[in-house]
Amino acid sequence: MEKNENILGVIKTLFKYKKLILWTCGAVFIGSIIISLLLPVYYKSTTTFYAASPDFTNPDKMFGGSNTDFRYYGDNEDVERLLTIATSGELVNYMVDKFNLYDHYDMDSTGAKAPFYIAEKFYGLYTVQKTKYDAIEVSVEDKDPQLAARMANEARKKIESINLSLAREGQRQQVEAVKSSILNEEKELKELSDTLRKLKTKYSIFDIETQGETISSLYAGASANLSRMQGKYDAYKNNPGMPRDSILRTKIALESSKKQLESLKKDVELFNEGSSIVMILSEQHESARKQLSWDKERAKKIEAASRSDAPIVHLVESAQVPIVKSRPVRAVIVLAATAIAFLMTILGLLIFDNYRDVNWKEIING
């Protein structure tokens, strides 16, 4: 019963001040119409694109040599990088200079805080977001629909340009690192070559594989020849009927065989002494030569990749000139303002009517 009385009391109060409510809501309704008509009209233009995979600028992926599959689209890291670029100060400064936004937005460009205010103004009309399908949307609002489309497309192109510059800078650093490594490798290879040449001269080694087989064969042949000549000489010397000239010639041949064997023995000892170190250095030299050749080829691939027109983004839709305004939505403004005025008027009247007998001065003064 008490609840019904309270409701009836509220209704009674509203009817009591119905003219005031109607006049207030009517005034707000008309005023909001006038204000909404005076508000500038903005048009929004949007371009949509996907991040391209860094594999397009990876020389290993471009020219083969990688065991992983080539990716066409970028991952979350690539998307986040583009989003960061899209909201960077470099992009804002470029757009301000490109479209002369100080004059376009009628803002002062001489103050110390001018860059901050123009950036705030630009960010208020510029939005970047990732869609639920992991695409990137760049939108620009402006009073001029054609300018909005041009600014959105130019922002996307600048995002591509900045990202490409970052990739090029990374590749340039790679090339410098590889070239620095090449210089060190060339120096080490020259030192190895000089050392190897000196050792080969010292130990009379020219071809370690064939020379080893040749010396061994010659030494075995000389040893067998010495044994044969020694046997022949002993047979001639112990034969009383053998002419002295034959014995002398055989003795001379025997001495020659001994000297030849001694010479070959020195060659074998010298070869054995130097073959191990020469073989080790030869293997190091070959390994260093292959590494140097591989690094030179890699430097060429990186430089070729840095000059290629690799895609940075995959364009889904370029920004088009909008034909429908994005704001203000005048009907929403008028209805929202009128509804708020209606509710606030009712609330104010109920408070005033319920507490009109209260001595507010006494309460305020304690």
DOFIMAR-89302 format. One record per residue: residue in one letter; x, y, z of N, C-alpha, C in turn. Coordinates in steps of 0.001 Angstrom, whole numbers, padded with zeros to 6 digits, always signed. Each point is the difference from the previous one (the first is absolute). Layout:
AXYZXYZXYZ/...
% end
This chain:
M+000843-001206+000000-000843+001206+000000+000879+001258+000000/E+001025-000022+000875+000912+001140+000100+000759+000182-001310/K+000350-001140-000667+000715+000053-001273-000858+000671-001064/N-001301-000370-000041-000911+000597-000968-000149+001497+000243/E-000032+000389+001288-000117+001413+000316+001218+000768-000470/N+001180-000602+000128+001228+000662-000460-000024+000197-001504/I-000460-001052-000734-000080+000109-001454-001002+001068-000410/L-001151+000016+000674-001011+001007-000304+000517+001399+000293/G+000810+000096+001054+000577+001296+000341+000939+000503-001091/V+000796-000938-000558+000927+000358-001083-000779+000465-001220/I-001050-000770-000348-000809+000358-001168-000673+001343+000205/K-000488+000223+001205-000654+001261+000317+000957+001176-000168/T+001239-000200+000464+001014+001060-000137+000311+000280-001459/L+000115-001070-000821+000322+000170-001411-001096+000751-000729/F-001247-000345+000305-001109+000715-000639-000100+001440+000491/K+000433+000186+001212-000026+001345+000558+000923+000939-000765/Y+001176-000564-000407+000991+000812-000716+000114-000414-001467/K-001080-000510-000569+000082-000518-001367+000355+001085-001009/K-000494+001182+000210+000324+001064-000952+001490+000341+000035/L+000546+000043+001217+001428+000282+000133+000826-001084-000680/I-000429-001262+000174+000719-001117-000628-000064+000123-001509/L-001215+000289-000495-000167+000108-001453+000804+001168-000568/W-000051+001135+000702+000747+001153-000472+001517-000263+000026/T+000459-000639+001044+001443-000297+000105+000445-000958-001092/C-000757-001104-000156+000368-000987-001033-000120+000608-001396/G-001024+000825-000205-000163+000641-001301+001156+000929-000312/A+000402+000784+001039+001114+000921-000202+001292-000755-000316/V+000233-001088+000745+001206-000809-000258-000080-000649-001372/F-001180-000463-000370-000185-000639-001306+000338+000970-001131/I-000544+001186+000080+000252+000996-001049+001465+000447+000024/G+000499+000206+001220+001394+000436+000125+000976-001036-000541/S-000254-001277+000296+000893-001060-000493-000072-000121-001515/I-001192+000275-000566-000116-000018-001464+000871+001095-000608/I-000103+001187+000596+000784+001126-000515+001495-000281+000139/I+000408-000490+001180+001423-000277+000243+000510-001088-000944/S-000786-001077-000180+000428-001095-000870+000125+000449-001448/L-000867+000946-000383+000098+000524-001371+001243+000860-000185/L+000490+000590+001076+001190+000841-000075+001298-000804+000081/L-000105-001239+000456+001205-000829+000122+000567-000329-001378/P+001353+000009-000130+000610-000329-001303-000226-001463-000354/V-000114-000257-001288-000224-001357-000497+001354-000642-000327/Y+000207-001217+000508+001251-000727-000244-000292-001272-000807/Y+000978-000351-000840-000076-001221-000798+001187-000890+000363/K-000276-001279+000113+001054-000949+000372+000324-000901-001185/S+001311-000139-000254+000471-000905-001052+000948-001020+000633/T-000124-001261-000396+000735-001094+000646+000704-000856-001043/T+001229-000369+000295+000742-000963-000809+000338-001208+000865/T-000052-001179-000604+000209-001250+000738+001112-000801-000658/F+000878-000570+000830+001114-000785-000539+000488-000998+001043/Y+000738-001000-000476+000630-001007+000860+001510+000221+000024/A+000617-000397+001081+001459+000061+000089+000608-001124-000833/A+000998+000333-000799+000696-001016-000794+001063-000669+000861/S+000350-001205-000371+001011-000749+000748+001391+000568-000264/P+000883+000026+001029+001390+000415-000210+000769-000945-000930/D-000604-001142-000315+000670-000936-000918+000234+000634-001369/F-000798+001022-000344+000169+000663-001291+001313+000771-000077/T+000573+000360+001155+001280+000715+000032+001110-000854+000591/N-000293-001274+000240+001004-000918+000551+000747-000673-001153/P+001313+000271-000155+000733-000565-001144+000009-001518-000010/D+000002-000627+001179-000011-001468+000046-001303-000549-000563/K-001110+000697+000292-001287-000447-000527-000162+000377-001473/M+000564+001135-000397-000153+000461-001378+000810-000841-000982/F+001212-000390+000430+000901-000706-000912+000206-001461+000385/G-000839-000506+000892+000137-001391+000427+001027-000118+001111/G+000163-001186+000485+000968-000250+001061-000620-000108+001374/S-001307+000191+000093-000681-000111+001285-000875-001245+000000/N-000036-000641+001158-000788-001237+000117-001456+000267+000376/T-000314+001224+000411-001372+000316+000403-000808+000485-001198/D-001318-000127+000112-000892+000411-001090-000064+001519-000103/F-000244+000471-001195-000138+001437-000259-001380+000455+000467/R-000031+001039+000834-001267+000536+000504-000400+001219-000821/Y-001288+000086-000345-000508+001108-000817-000458+001158+000878/Y-000678-000312+001096-000510+001037+000899+000853+000059+001259/G+000068+001199+000598+000750+000178+001232-000738-000551+001210/D+000722-000130+001094-000608-000485+001238-000355+001184+000898/N-000361-000295+001252-000416+001059+000921+001096+001028+000227/E+001232-000454+000030+001119+000923+000194+000088+001005-001148/D-000220-000475-001213+000033+000901-001163-001163+000984+000031/V-001165-000484+000419-001172+000882+000116+000250+001072+001061/E+000543-000398+001146+000267+000959+001071+001029+001039-000441/R+000975-000428-000798+000993+000952-000482-000647+001052-000905/L-000899-000426-000881-000696+000951-000870-000900+000934+000801/L-000652-000538+001026-000850+000845+000848+000836+001046+000725/T+001185-000393+000448+000892+000948+000676+000450+001095-000959/I+000348-000398-001219+000413+000982-001010-001153+000945-000324/A-001210-000577-000078-001176+000791-000390-000338+001085+001014/T+000461-000138+001234-000281+001005+001026+001267+000719+000440/S+001046-000079-000802+001278+000597+000366+000025+001491-000317/G+000916+000691+000665+000161+001419-000252+000496+000285-001408/E+000793-000909-000543+000507+000188-001358-001146+000080-001008/L-000993-000864+000193-001152+000022-000911-000788+001302+000150/V-000213+000420+001245-000753+001241+000235+000714+001185-000635/N+001308+000103+000226+000760+001113-000573-000064-000010-001524/Y+000059-001186-000574-000079-000101-001457-001358+000492-000508/M-001073-000441+000662-001343+000388-000434-000210+001506+000176/V+000527+000563+001084-000138+001440+000231+000686+000785-001110/D+001218-000436-000367+000740+000702-001053-000603-000261-001380/K-000401-001229-000232-000504-000381-001320-001274+000769-000347/F-000896+000149+000945-001306+000609-000276-000155+001387+000631/N+001131+000543+000489-000022+001356+000564-001148+000139+001008/L-000013-000875+000994-001147-000094+000902-000138+001200+000926/Y+001092+000732+000248-000153+001202+000829-000982+000968-000648/D+000157+000210-001312-000919+000895-000705-001368-000641-000190/H+000020-001308-000275-001275-000678-000255-000884+000004+001242/Y+000610-000207+001190-000774-000003+001235-000067+001398+000631/D+000582+000986-000692-000006+001381+000482+000603+000078+001403/M+001231-000532+000143+000684-000020+001284+001323+000752-000110/D+000418+000573+001135+001252+000751+000053+001179-000970-000011/S+000977+000286-000861+001164-000886-000122+001251+000588+000633/T-000119+001163+000657+001185+000682+000524+000271-000278+001473/G-000996-000426+000725+000175-000215+001433+000863-001209+000310/A+000560-000004+001224+000850-001123+000413-000798-001284+000115/K-001287+000126+000333-000855-001181+000153-000785-000334-001264/A+000310+000698-001092-000744-000223-001247+000070-001446-000478/P+001184-000655+000020+000039-001408-000442-000894-000908+000835/F-000091+000283+001315-000859-000823+000863-001462+000179-000369/Y-000420+001266-000201-001408+000256-000290-000409-000517-001379/I+000888+000128-000973-000355-000495-001337-000073-001522+000010/A+000875-000641+000797-000056-001463+000114-001296-000445+000666/E-000410+000741+001056-001263-000317+000668-001174+000146-000959/K+000035+001051-000792-001072+000219-000964-000031-001116-001043/F+001175-000378-000479+000072-001052-001020-000473-001338+000564/Y+000470-000339+001201-000414-001266+000602-001506-000037+000261/G-000611+001168+000197-001442+000035+000203-000779-000360-001255/L+000632+000158-001147-000669-000293-001278+000589-001220-000694/Y+000946-000661+000651+000742-001105-000619-000075-001211+000922/T-000412-001136-000548-000104-001217+000812+000681-001170-000704/V+000637-000830+000805+000635-001230-000494-000444-001131+000913/Q-000466-001094-000581-000431-001125+000815+000209-001318-000743/K+000131-001049+000805+000095-001350-000557-001386-000623+000016/T-000421-000536-001116-001324-000608-000078+000028-001394+000628/K-001178-000568+000147-000081-001355+000567+000590-001040-000928/Y+000255+000372-001254+000621-000910-000960+001497+000284-000151/D+000556+000781+000947+001435+000332+000040+000446+000903-001136/A-000935+000658-000661+000376+001029-000973+000162+001325+000741/I+000589+000978-000671+000200+001330+000582-000845+001002-000775/E-000745+000811+000737-000820+001048-000595+000556+001365+000397/V+000233+000831-000991+000437+001384+000231-001107+000915-000516/S-000527+000842+000888-001113+000888-000366+000369+001446+000292/V-000471+000883-000876+000212+001438+000178-001321+000708-000219/E-000334+000918+000914-001197+000828-000127+000397+001406-000423/D-000800+000592-000851+000248+001380-000395-001282+000592-000585/K-000054+001334-000002-001161+000663-000589-000029-000173-001514/D+001173-000177-000581+000114-000220-001446+000086-001500-000263/P-000981-000633-000613+000026-001454-000195+001165-000454-000884/Q+000341+000782-001012+001122-000379-000867+001316+000058+000762/L+000164+001013+000837+001215+000108+000804+000084-001143+001006/A-001116-000393+000564-000007-001124+000953+000514-001269-000664/A-000443-000247-001250+000453-001196-000726+001491+000091-000308/R+000464+001181-000438+001415+000156-000329+000878-000154+001234/M-000453+000536+001118+000782-000103+001238+000080-001442+000489/A-001092-000741-000087+000003-001400+000441+000949-000829-000866/N-000058+000187-001312+000895-000751-000893+001454+000400+000203/E+000228+001299+000226+001374+000464+000210+000551-000519+001319/A-000845-000082+001023+000433-000559+001285+000413-001453-000162/R-000796-000768-000773+000358-001402-000233+001335-000108-000739/K+000191+000830-001008+001258-000037-000754+001192+000366+000879/K-000201+000965+000892+001096+000386+000895+000304-001107+000993/I-001023-000710+000459+000219-001153+000890+000859-001040-000717/E-000327-000257-001270+000812-000925-000806+001425+000503-000121/S+000136+001298-000275+001333+000573-000209+000860-000100+001257/I-000579+000318+001155+000759-000065+001257+000401-001430+000304/N-000945-000928-000176+000296-001401+000281+001077-000523-000946/L-000070+000413-001277+001004-000413-000969+001364+000573+000361/S+000010+001247+000478+001263+000617+000420+000624-000763+001162/L-000857-000446+000933+000511-000800+001123+000603-001310-000495/A-000691-000632-000954+000520-001255-000560+001315+000242-000739/R+000039+001108-000782+001232+000328-000732+001155+000289+000959/E-000296+000698+001097+001034+000294+000975+000537-001287+000633/G-000904-000927+000298+000431-001291+000536+000876-000753-000988/Q-000382+000035-001274+000800-000660-001023+001352+000686-000184/R+000003+001352+000087+001263+000725-000125+000960-000396+001129/Q-000524-000117+001199+000831-000411+001131+000501-001432-000194/Q-000867-000862-000564+000427-001358-000299+001140-000009-000998/V-000143+000787-001071+001042+000052-001025+001312+000503+000594/E-000075+001040+000833+001209+000531+000622+000665-001043+000892/A-000818-000739+000758+000553-001043+000870+000663-001101-000819/V-000669-000403-001095+000563-001065-000842+001269+000483-000690/K-000005+001246-000485+001187+000526-000677+001169+000153+000973/S-000307+000401+001231+001052+000069+001016+000583-001384+000266/S-000895-000989+000061+000459-001378+000179+000835-000452-001188/I-000404+000420-001211+000748-000373-001210+001415+000564+000045/L+000138+001255+000438+001336+000606+000098+000891-000780+000953/N-000554-000386+001145+000774-000786+000970+000355-001374-000569/E-000966-000596-000702+000247-001322-000578+001063+000069-001100/E-000045+001064-000805+001016+000162-001054+001390+000174+000610/K+000065+000763+001096+001279+000178+000684+000516-001324+000557/E-000888-000738+000659+000403-001290+000555+000383-000983-001103/L-000752+000044-001119+000306-000908-001109+001360+000317-000605/K+000324+001290-000112+001310+000388-000531+001118-000473+000922/E-000217+000179+001309+001008-000469+000964+000178-001508-000091/L-001115-000720-000136+000080-001459-000156+000737-000371-001282/S-000298+000724-001076+000644-000291-001289+001498+000228+000077/D+000400+001099+000626+001430+000297+000134+000699-001061+000843/T-000613-000351+001126+000593-001024+000876+000088-001335-000706/L-001053-000354-000724-000034-001280-000707+001048-000025-001109/R+000163+001101-000704+001001+000057-001073+001414-000152+000561/K+000275+000657+001130+001317-000107+000621+000280-001424+000469/L-001011-000615+000603+000187-001378+000480+000203-000972-001155/K-000732+000188-001073+000170-000877-001164+001388+000149-000609/T+000491+001248-000008+001359+000230-000509+001035-000633+000928/K-000226+000183+001308+000936-000543+000980+000093-001517-000077/Y-001151-000656-000148-000017-001466-000001-000107-000584-001407/S+000135+000871-001010-000029-000452-001407-001267-000799-000302/I-001111+000509+000509-001286-000657-000226-000803+000843-000986/F-000462-000642-001062-000769+000713-001022-001426-000555-000123/D-000099-001317+000017-001305-000656-000004+000079-001140+000993/I-000600+000240+001157+000237-000919+001113-000503-001404-000272/E-001062-000142-000782-000551-001336-000251+000840-000765-001017/T+000166+000558-001185+000760-000700-001060+001479-000063+000335/Q+000504+001056+000664+001430+000008+000327+000330-001078+001013/G-000877-000229+000953+000253-001047+000991+000064-001369-000653/E-000936-000270-000914+000009-001289-000697+001236-000129-000884/T+000394+001106-000670+001153-000040-000901+001286-000255+000769/I+000193+000729+001119+001226-000187+000794+000073-001412+000553/S-001121-000493+000486-000011-001376+000538+000345-001008-001087/S-000555+000213-001185+000283-000919-001107+001466+000072-000413/L+000545+001218-000092+001407+000172-000379+000926-000602+001051/Y-000350+000206+001276+000847-000551+001066-000010-001525-000023/A-001175-000574-000209-000073-001468-000069+000780-000519-001205/G-000121+000727-001143+000734-000420-001199+001500+000114+000189/A+000447+001100+000642+001435+000197+000232+000536-001031+000972/S-000797-000350+000995+000427-001014+000973+000147-001361-000677/A-000963-000317-000868+000090-001279-000729+001180+000002-000963/N+000233+001151-000640+001134+000098-000945+001331-000134+000717/L+000080+000588+001228+001231-000125+000779+000260-001457+000375/S-001035-000698+000418+000155-001421+000355+000455-000810-001207/R-000578+000324-001170+000384-000729-001211+001451+000293-000387/M+000405+001269+000096+001363+000366-000357+001002-000563+000998/Q-000407-000043+001264+000899-000575+001018+000226-001489-000270/G-001077-000689-000355+000141-001429-000324+000844-000221-001240/K-000186+000852-000992+000779-000121-001238+001467+000274+000255/Y+000248+001046+000811+001398+000336+000297+000664-001130+000772/D-000688-000584+001006+000571-001103+000772+000289-001195-000906/A-000889-000267-000946+000208-001137-000910+001204+000235-000908/Y+000129+001228-000514+001127+000312-000886+001328-000039+000772/K-000024+000516+001220+001233+000085+000788+000492-001381+000404/N-000894-000923+000244+000396-001354+000434+000266-000944-001180/N-000147+000513-001202+000256-000810-001200+001405+000340-000518/P+000964-000963+000115+001399+000294-000405+000117+000309-001487/G-000875-000517-000796+000114+000204-001449-000672+001255-000494/M-000630+000774+000901-000713+001212-000431+001007+001110-000287/P-000113+000674-001151+000932+001097-000329-000121+001140+001030/R+001191+000619+000198+000041+001081+000999-000869+001190-000429/D-000090+000231-001305-000821+001127-000463-001475-000203+000365/S-000483-001200-000119-001410-000284+000333-000258+000185+001493/I+001007-000494+000791-000148+000148+001448+000006+001471+000378/L+000883+000812-000642+000096+001424+000305-001297+000729-000372/R-000516-000325-001198-001248+000639-000405-001137-000362+000950/T-000013-001247+000427-001061-000432+000930+000137+000706+001344/K+001242+000196+000443+000233+000686+001268-000457+001463-000082/I+000324+000615-001144-000417+001401-000191-001533+000094+000011/A-000669-000918-000679-001461-000014-000033-000568-000231+001398/L+000678-000858+000797-000442-000268+001368+000096+001257+000848/E+001136+000726-000119+000161+001244+000766-001053+001030-000406/S-000293+000054-001307-001033+000933-000477-001361-000355+000577/S-000294-001304+000075-001283-000438+000579-000094+000363+001472/K+001142-000117+000717+000012+000360+001416-000273+001496+000189/K+000674+000821-000823-000213+001442+000111-001444+000381-000354/Q-000539-000669-001027-001381+000280-000384-000959-000359+001126/L+000272-001142+000647-000872-000430+001098+000111+000950+001186/E+001249+000460+000277+000182+000939+001107-000718+001322-000277/S+000093+000442-001261-000684+001239-000373-001523-000153+000137/L-000507-001137-000485-001445-000243+000118-000425-000137+001457/K+000879-000570+000820-000304-000148+001415-000143+001368+000662/K+000896+000946-000371-000101+001359+000530-001311+000664-000457/D-000337-000266-001274-001256+000570-000513-001201-000548+000748/V+000031-001320+000281-001102-000634+000736-000095+000568+001409/E+001177+000150+000661-000003+000528+001361-000501+001448+000023/L+000460+000789-000992-000444+001389-000083-001490+000084-000293/F-000460-000864-000885-001419-000024-000337-000830-000407+001217/N+000449-001034+000699-000740-000467+001183-000021+001059+001100/E+001086+000757+000106+000068+001037+001020-000995+001133-000265/G-000165+000357-001262-000854+001154-000312-001391-000345-000475/S-000247-001278-000329-001290-000356-000605-001179+000254+000935/S+000177-000281+001302-001118+000159+000942-000440+001455+000109/I+000972+000901+000248-000350+001401+000162-000504+000589-001304/V+000582-000430-001138-000461+000486-001299-001423-000477-000279/M-000284-001246+000376-001345-000537-000219-001035+000762+000840/I+000356+000274+001276-000921+000724+000880-000262+001406-000534/L+001077+000691-000378-000152+001357-000524-000733+000008-001339/S+000204-001035-000805-000705-000093-001285-001491-000141+000213/E-000374-000825+000994-001426-000153+000314-000591+001305+000529/Q+000760+000709+000877-000466+001291+000502-000129+001007-001133/H+000945-000024-000919-000022+000913-001130-001227-000258-000882/E-000287-001265-000242-001156-000343-000834-001306+000382+000682/S-000072-000246+001316-001194+000363+000749-000198+001521+000008/A+001094+000744+000209-000080+001462-000003-000377+000518-001381/R+000504-000633-001042-000323+000426-001366-001484-000208-000300/K-000536-001142+000437-001420-000272-000214-000876+000982+000782/Q+000398+000281+001256-000766+000940+000823+000021+001394-000616/L+001155+000404-000506+000124+001311-000640-000888+000067-001238/S+000009-001049-000787-000829-000036-001203-001477+000047+000365/W-000384-000724+001068-001404-000019+000439-000426+001373+000505/D+000860+000676+000769-000340+001320+000526-000104+001028-001116/K+000867-000077-000999-000087+000929-001139-001315-000205-000749/E-000393-001251-000155-001253-000284-000684-001184+000496+000822/R+000100-000156+001324-001089+000471+000875-000101+001519-000048/A+001127+000697-000018-000023+001464-000087-000678+000440-001297/K+000266-000701-001091-000633+000331-001277-001517-000213+000077/K-000420-001085+000662-001424-000293+000119-000711+001066+000835/I+000639+000416+001111-000625+001009+000863-000117+001325-000754/E+001055+000372-000735-000048+001238-000774-001061-000078-001086/A-000114-001165-000633-001035-000164-001028-001386+000083+000621/A-000173-000590+001193-001292+000051+000682-000351+001433+000402/S+001019+000784+000395-000258+001381+000413-000398+000877-001174/R+000336-000409-001214-000373+000788-001174-001309-000472-000637/S-000536-001095+000484-001220-000541-000596-001226+000775+000472/D-001034-000021-000812-001273+000664+000349-000898-001000+000737/A+000398-000314+001215-000760-000967+000787-001252+000655+000576/P-001129-000702+000018-001222+000576+000592+000112+000076+001515/I-000445+001120+000552-000015+000188+001450-001380-000279+000563/V-001023+000332-000779-001381-000283+000392-000728-000602-001198/H-001089-000704+000291-000881-000525-001041-001287+000820+000055/L-000176+000839-000999-001142+000920-000008-001295-000754-000260/V-000958+000200+000880-001335-000578-000173-000923+001004-000677/E+000046+001241+000493-000872+001037-000555+000653+001355+000221/S+000161+000750-001061+000524+001352+000136-001118+000930+000445/A+000387+001141+000545-000991+000959+000479-000726+000645-001179/Q-001326-000008+000066-000834+000601-001038-000607+001305+000509/V-000364+000860-000931-000641+001263+000384-001373-000300+000587/P-000240+000326+001267-001294-000327+000626-001115+000905-000543/I-001176-000574-000117-001163+000767-000480-001026+000214+001110/V+000204-000647+001133-000900+000163+001151+000825+000518+001163/K-000515+000997+000687+000732+000585+001117+000110-001004+001147/S+001054+000138+000779+000184-000858+001173-000569+000652+001259/R+000025+001290+000042-000561+000772+001115-000166+001456-000438/P-000886+000732+000693-000793-000404+001170-001268-000744-000406/V-000424-000912+000859-001292-000675-000192-001035+000861+000723/R-000611+000908-000725-000822+001041+000613-001199-000567+000757/A-000636-001034-000553-001182-000573+000661+000370-000543+001371/V+001159-000653+000083+000430-000548+001286+000291+001114+000988/I+000653+001078-000484+000320+001125+000884-001285+000628+000548/V-000968+000230-000873-001253+000652+000418-000759-000886+000975/L-000142-001284-000341-000756-000903+000874+000699-000202+001334/A+001327-000142-000028+000740-000204+001245-000094+001234+000891/A+000157+001186-000585-000078+001234+000788-001395+000182+000596/T-001024-000278-000797-001376+000134+000489-000291-001000+001108/A+000455-001244-000169-000238-001024+001024+000708+000358+001293/I+001253+000475-000111+000744+000389+001201-000686+001179+000685/A-000461+000972-000802-000698+001155+000579-001280-000426+000708/F-000731-000938-000602-001241-000496+000605+000280-000669+001340/L+001010-000884+000025+000317-000711+001239+000528+000940+001075/M+000879+000908-000375+000562+000924+000983-001072+000953+000543/T-000926+000425-000882-001088+000886+000455-000892-000712+001004/I-000371-001242-000310-000836-000778+000920+000709-000184+001330/L+001280-000376-000063+000760-000218+001232+000080+001275+000829/G+000272+001110-000680+000087+001273+000727-001312+000408+000632/L-001099-000187-000725-001317+000372+000533-000389-000862+001188/L+000286-001312-000090-000329-000885+001129+000780+000378+001242/I+001281+000314-000191+000812+000406+001159-000521+001315+000576/F-000274+000931-000914-000501+001314+000467-001330-000132+000728/D-000912-000818-000533-001333-000115+000593+000042-000705+001343/N+000861-001013+000136+000060-000766+001240+000686+000766+001121/Y+000930+000867-000375+000788+000678+001039-000201+001523-000012/R-001163+000447-000499-000220+001444-000069-000274+000620+001364/D-000473-000827+000965-000277+000525+001348+001218-000040+000898/V+001102-000512-000487+001205-000099+000829+000648+001373+000100/N+000450+000341+001197+000716+001258+000219+001465-000230-000333/W+000351+000222-001272+001371-000292-000468+001026+000930+000651/K-000441+001209+000338+000937+000928+000623+000418-000500+001372/E-000960-000547+000702+000293-000532+001337+000939-001200-000088/I-000226-000849-001036+000850-001180-000165+001407+000413-000384/I+000095+000991-000905+001311+000426-000458+000788+000662+001122/N-000709+000786+000821+000679+000703+001086+000198-000848+001235/G-000469-001247-000050+000192-000912+001114-000976+000264+001108/
% end
